[in-house]
Amino acid sequence: MSHQSPDLRVLKASTLLLSGLASGLSLSLSVFLTPRLLEAPVPVMLKQWKSAFISGRASMPLLSAAAAAGYFYLAAKSRAGAAAASSSSMIVNSFRLFVAAGAMTLGIVPYTLGVMMGTNNKLIEREGDVNGRGGQGQGHGQGRGQGRGRGAKDGGGGIKVTAEVEKSSRGLVDWWGVLNLGRAGMMILGMGLGLGGIFLE
């Protein structure tokens, strides 16, 4: 590590910083935000969840992609230096850790699409129904507010928040928080793998 250039050290620190920011942000959504959302009235809960969702959708992929790019670049640098190093086995292990770190960090994208998208769409649709803006292009208009636990329309354009609607809405938000823990865990593991790769060099 003492023979590394300042630029490479800055890259390592920046990659870990980005990885840590993404991990902390994702974890806070489940640990801090979700319990507070569940304390709010259903219309407010859904509106605030949607605001958090939109903000996260704009920032999380960028943070994770930037961190993953840093890990993959560090993997390439480790592989390039392995042939000239006397302790090449350690550098090969470092290369593998960086690759794994990048894969885990970038893996939140397919995880979100494959595991969380269904719940996200249900919550977006429910928020539109409850707050009177329809299903946001999900294919279910407000006029179909009967059935599937939605309840009848109220005078303000949204559906009436019955006990069934409240229970299912809170269940969706709670389940979203649980699913998001998996995403946070992937990024935390990625950061740990990246930190291990740095220590091995």
Secondary structure as UniProt FT lines:
FT   TURN            2..3
FT   HELIX           6..28
FT   HELIX           29..33
FT   HELIX           34..38
FT   HELIX           42..82
FT   TURN            83..84
FT   TURN            86..87
FT   HELIX           88..106
FT   HELIX           108..111
FT   HELIX           112..116
FT   HELIX           117..130
FT   TURN            131..132
FT   TURN            134..137
FT   HELIX           142..144
FT   TURN            148..149
FT   TURN            155..156
FT   HELIX           163..200
//
